[in-house]
Amino acid sequence: MHRDLPELARARSRGVPASVYLVVLFWVGQFCMLTAERALMDSGDDTSFLAPRAIVATVGVAISIGIGLLLKRQAGHSWSVRLSTALLLALAGAVLHSGVNFSVFHAFMPKENWSQATFPAYFAAVVQWFWAYCAISAMLLSGVYGAELREGERHMAELRHLAHTAQLRALQYQLNPHFMFNTLNSIASLISSGRSDCAEQMVENLSDFLRAALVIDPSDDMPLAREIELQSLYLSIEALRFSDRLRVTIDVPEALRKVQLPSLILQPLVENAIKHGVARSDRTTEIEIIAAREDGGVRLTVRNTVANAAREAAAGHGIGLANVARRLLVRYDQDCGFMSGVDAEGRFAASFVIPAGARNA
């Protein structure tokens, strides 16, 4: 269900950073603008300046990428420090770029370049390129800041995911000792009553159930059909103890068997029906597991007949029911319409709605 976090990190590390494309685009624009300006000022067909200008633009790309790398190394510093660093790098880039510009044009066009080689001209070039590198530094600094924000958001999302998974696991594992206590108590009761054959069969059924249940990741979802299989296996364990007082009815339409729901979410409800229904009654108790479509999703209900003497206890909201309500809230981050209590027919019912977005595998 959730993408592996190392895989996300590898995916983010692949590819060329967007800042490199922006830098290249900036200098291609500079090259085109200066070339157009030269063409408008000089009506001749001299193109000798194109090669040195292309070399200078390439150097500008290299200097800009270097500025970007240095700005990234300022992560964690205050904004005043980072802004001061950006201005100093812009000045250094302008001085270096102006020197490279003079050297390259002097190599290609020595006479024309030397006639314009004055200190005021060099100072004017530094000022001109300083503003250009200020724009580049601002663009790169904003890009670094945006990347840090996105990384921070991703980090927070990963932390929320880990906390979410840990909470789901804690809620699921909270039930395991409770389930084991109930089952082992049933086995002990069978042995003490001399029903060793039934106790042996229950141990085998318990082994089958644990083999199937313990490999399930509590943070994963599973199809309703698989959930029903596991609950049927669990009920087969309790049926050995209450063979003459337990009747199970499962009403799950075929069309709903692929609905995805949190793994073993019905387990506490079925255990609750055993504890407050079958164990507290000397009459036959019917447990029903029902799935039905409802506006906004699929409602799942576990209900059972309750003896009069057990109704008050069954109406409580114990650890099992509270656990289910909490797991649903954590998993779907919304009210799933969880309800429990004695209905109009005198049966205890616990039900909730799986949201429509979680229906399909």
C-alpha positions in Angstrom: 0.0 0.0 0.0 2.7 2.5 1.0 5.7 3.1 -1.2 9.0 2.1 0.4 10.9 5.1 1.9 14.3 4.2 0.5 12.7 3.8 -2.9 11.4 7.3 -2.6 14.8 8.6 -1.7 16.4 6.9 -4.7 13.6 8.3 -7.0 14.3 11.8 -5.7 18.1 11.5 -6.3 17.6 10.6 -10.0 17.5 13.2 -12.8 19.0 16.6 -13.4 18.1 19.3 -10.9 15.7 22.0 -12.2 18.2 24.7 -11.3 20.6 23.4 -14.0 18.0 23.9 -16.7 17.1 27.4 -15.4 20.8 28.4 -15.4 21.3 27.1 -19.0 18.1 28.8 -20.1 19.3 32.1 -18.5 22.6 32.0 -20.3 21.1 31.0 -23.6 18.8 34.0 -23.2 21.8 36.2 -22.5 23.6 34.9 -25.5 20.6 35.6 -27.8 20.0 39.1 -26.3 23.6 40.2 -26.7 23.8 38.7 -30.2 20.7 40.6 -31.2 22.0 43.8 -29.7 25.2 43.4 -31.6 23.3 42.7 -34.8 21.2 45.9 -34.4 24.2 48.1 -33.7 26.4 46.7 -36.5 24.8 46.3 -39.9 27.8 44.2 -41.1 27.8 40.4 -41.5 30.7 39.9 -39.1 30.1 36.7 -37.0 33.5 36.3 -35.5 32.1 37.3 -32.1 29.8 34.3 -31.9 32.4 31.7 -30.9 34.0 33.7 -28.0 30.5 34.8 -26.8 29.4 31.1 -26.8 32.5 30.2 -24.8 31.9 33.0 -22.3 28.2 31.9 -22.0 29.4 28.4 -21.2 31.8 29.7 -18.6 28.8 31.6 -17.2 26.9 28.4 -16.9 29.8 26.8 -15.0 30.2 29.8 -12.6 26.4 29.8 -12.0 26.3 26.1 -11.2 29.2 26.6 -8.8 27.3 29.4 -7.1 24.3 27.1 -6.8 26.4 24.4 -5.2 27.9 26.9 -2.7 24.5 28.2 -1.8 23.3 24.6 -1.1 26.1 24.3 1.4 24.6 27.2 3.4 21.6 25.0 4.4 20.9 25.6 8.1 22.4 29.1 8.3 20.3 32.2 8.9 18.7 34.1 6.1 21.0 37.1 6.7 24.1 34.9 6.3 22.7 33.2 3.2 21.7 36.5 1.6 25.1 38.0 2.3 26.8 34.9 0.9 24.6 35.2 -2.3 25.6 38.8 -2.8 29.3 38.0 -2.3 29.1 35.1 -4.7 27.3 37.4 -7.2 30.2 39.9 -6.9 32.8 37.2 -7.3 31.0 35.7 -10.2 30.8 39.1 -11.9 34.5 39.8 -11.4 35.5 36.4 -12.7 33.1 36.5 -15.6 34.4 39.9 -16.7 38.0 38.7 -16.6 37.1 35.6 -18.6 35.1 37.7 -21.0 38.1 39.9 -21.7 40.6 37.0 -22.0 38.4 35.0 -24.4 37.6 38.0 -26.7 41.3 39.0 -26.5 42.3 35.5 -27.8 39.8 35.7 -30.7 39.7 39.5 -31.5 43.0 41.0 -30.0 43.0 44.3 -31.8 39.4 45.2 -31.3 39.4 44.0 -27.7 42.6 45.8 -26.7 41.3 49.1 -28.0 38.4 48.8 -25.6 40.5 47.5 -22.6 40.2 50.4 -20.2 39.7 50.3 -16.4 36.3 52.2 -16.6 35.1 49.7 -19.3 36.2 46.8 -17.1 34.4 48.4 -14.1 31.3 48.9 -16.1 31.4 45.3 -17.2 31.7 44.1 -13.6 28.7 46.2 -12.6 26.7 44.9 -15.6 27.5 41.3 -14.8 27.0 41.8 -11.1 23.3 42.5 -11.6 23.1 39.5 -13.9 24.7 37.3 -11.2 22.5 38.9 -8.6 19.5 37.7 -10.6 21.0 34.2 -10.9 21.9 34.0 -7.2 18.4 35.1 -6.3 16.9 32.5 -8.6 19.2 29.8 -7.2 18.6 30.8 -3.6 14.9 30.7 -4.1 15.2 27.3 -5.7 17.3 26.0 -2.8 14.7 27.4 -0.3 11.9 25.8 -2.3 13.7 22.5 -2.4 14.3 22.7 1.4 10.6 23.4 2.0 9.6 20.4 -0.2 12.2 18.2 1.5 10.8 19.3 4.9 7.3 18.5 3.8 8.4 15.1 2.5 10.2 14.5 5.7 7.1 15.4 7.8 5.0 13.2 5.5 7.4 10.3 6.1 7.3 10.9 9.9 3.5 11.0 9.8 3.5 7.7 7.8 5.9 6.1 10.3 3.8 7.3 13.2 0.6 6.2 11.5 2.0 2.7 10.9 3.4 2.4 14.4 0.0 3.4 15.8 -1.8 0.9 13.7 0.7 -1.9 14.8 0.3 -0.9 18.4 -3.5 -1.0 18.2 -3.3 -4.4 16.5 -0.7 -6.0 18.8 -2.7 -4.7 21.8 -5.3 -7.4 21.0 -3.0 -10.4 20.6 -2.5 -11.1 24.3 -6.3 -10.7 24.9 -7.1 -13.1 22.1 -4.5 -15.7 23.2 -5.8 -15.5 26.8 -9.3 -16.2 25.7 -8.3 -19.1 23.5 -6.0 -20.7 26.0 -8.7 -20.3 28.6 -11.0 -22.2 26.3 -8.5 -25.0 25.8 -7.9 -25.2 29.6 -11.7 -25.4 30.1 -12.0 -28.3 27.6 -9.1 -30.2 29.3 -10.6 -29.7 32.8 -13.9 -31.0 31.6 -12.3 -34.1 30.2 -12.9 -33.2 26.5 -9.3 -33.8 25.5 -10.2 -34.6 21.9 -11.9 -31.2 21.5 -8.9 -29.5 23.2 -6.5 -31.2 20.8 -8.7 -30.1 17.8 -8.8 -26.6 19.2 -5.0 -26.5 19.5 -4.7 -27.5 15.8 -7.3 -24.9 14.8 -5.4 -22.3 16.9 -2.2 -23.2 15.1 -3.8 -22.8 11.7 -5.3 -19.4 12.7 -2.0 -18.1 14.1 -0.1 -19.3 11.1 -2.5 -17.3 8.9 -2.8 -14.3 11.1 0.7 -13.7 12.3 2.1 -13.2 8.7 -0.3 -10.3 8.2 1.0 -6.8 8.4 -1.3 -4.8 10.7 -0.9 -1.7 8.6 -2.1 -3.4 5.4 -5.6 -3.9 4.1 -7.1 -7.2 3.0 -10.1 -8.3 1.0 -13.3 -8.9 2.9 -13.3 -12.5 1.6 -9.9 -13.1 3.4 -11.2 -11.5 6.6 -14.2 -13.7 6.6 -12.0 -16.8 6.1 -9.9 -15.9 9.1 -13.0 -15.2 11.3 -14.5 -18.5 10.2 -11.3 -20.2 11.3 -11.4 -18.4 14.7 -15.1 -19.3 15.1 -14.2 -22.9 14.4 -12.0 -22.8 17.5 -14.7 -21.5 19.7 -17.3 -23.9 18.1 -15.4 -26.8 19.7 -16.0 -25.2 23.1 -19.6 -24.1 22.5 -20.7 -26.7 20.0 -24.2 -26.9 21.3 -24.7 -23.2 22.0 -23.1 -21.4 19.0 -24.7 -20.8 15.6 -22.9 -18.7 13.0 -24.5 -16.9 10.0 -22.4 -15.1 7.4 -24.3 -12.8 5.0 -21.7 -11.3 2.6 -22.8 -10.8 -1.0 -20.3 -11.9 -3.6 -20.1 -8.4 -5.1 -18.7 -7.1 -1.8 -16.0 -9.8 -1.1 -13.3 -7.7 -2.8 -13.8 -4.7 -0.5 -10.6 -3.7 1.2 -10.6 -3.2 4.9 -8.0 -3.1 7.7 -6.7 -6.6 8.5 -8.4 -8.5 11.3 -10.7 -5.5 12.0 -13.6 -7.8 12.7 -11.6 -10.0 15.1 -12.4 -7.9 18.3 -16.1 -7.7 17.3 -16.3 -11.5 16.9 -14.4 -12.0 20.2 -16.8 -9.6 21.9 -19.8 -11.6 20.6 -18.2 -14.8 22.0 -17.4 -13.3 25.4 -20.7 -11.4 26.0 -23.0 -13.6 24.0 -22.1 -17.3 24.0 -20.0 -17.4 27.2 -22.6 -15.7 29.3 -25.7 -17.5 28.1 -26.9 -21.1 28.6 -29.0 -20.9 25.5 -28.0 -21.1 21.8 -26.4 -17.9 20.7 -26.4 -16.8 17.0 -23.6 -14.7 15.7 -24.1 -12.9 12.4 -21.5 -11.2 10.2 -23.3 -9.0 7.7 -22.0 -6.8 4.8 -24.4 -4.4 3.0 -24.0 -1.4 0.7 -24.7 1.9 2.3 -24.5 5.5 1.0 -20.8 6.4 1.0 -19.5 2.9 1.4 -20.1 -0.6 2.8 -21.4 -1.2 6.3 -20.1 -4.3 8.1 -22.0 -5.5 11.2 -21.3 -8.2 13.8 -24.3 -8.9 16.0 -25.3 -11.6 18.4 -28.2 -12.6 20.6 -27.6 -11.6 24.2 -29.1 -13.2 27.4 -30.9 -10.7 29.6 -28.4 -11.1 32.4 -25.5 -10.2 30.0 -27.1 -7.2 28.3 -25.7 -4.6 30.7 -22.1 -6.0 30.3 -22.5 -6.3 26.5 -23.6 -2.7 26.2 -20.2 -1.5 27.5 -17.4 -0.1 25.3 -14.5 -2.3 26.2 -11.0 -2.4 24.9 -11.9 -4.5 21.8 -14.6 -2.1 20.6 -12.6 1.0 21.5 -9.7 -0.5 19.6 -11.7 -1.0 16.4 -13.1 2.6 16.6 -9.6 4.0 17.0 -8.1 1.9 14.2 -10.8 3.0 11.8 -10.2 6.7 12.7 -6.4 6.3 12.3 -6.7 4.3 9.0 -9.3 6.5 7.2 -8.9 9.8 9.1 -12.6 10.2 9.3 -15.7 9.1 11.1 -16.6 5.6 9.9 -20.0 5.6 11.6 -18.9 3.1 14.3 -21.8 2.1 16.5 -22.3 -0.5 19.2 -25.2 -1.4 21.5 -28.3 -3.4 21.8 -30.6 -3.0 18.8 -34.4 -3.0 18.6 -34.5 -6.8 18.2 -32.7 -7.2 21.5 -29.4 -8.2 19.9 -26.0 -6.6 20.5 -24.6 -5.1 17.3 -21.4 -3.4 16.4 -21.0 -1.9 13.0 -19.0 0.5 10.9 -18.7 1.8 7.3 -15.8 1.2 5.0 -15.6 4.4 2.9 -16.3 4.2 -0.8 -12.7 5.1 -1.8 -11.5 1.9 -0.1 -13.8 -0.6 -1.8 -11.5 -1.9 -4.5 -8.2 -3.7 -4.2 
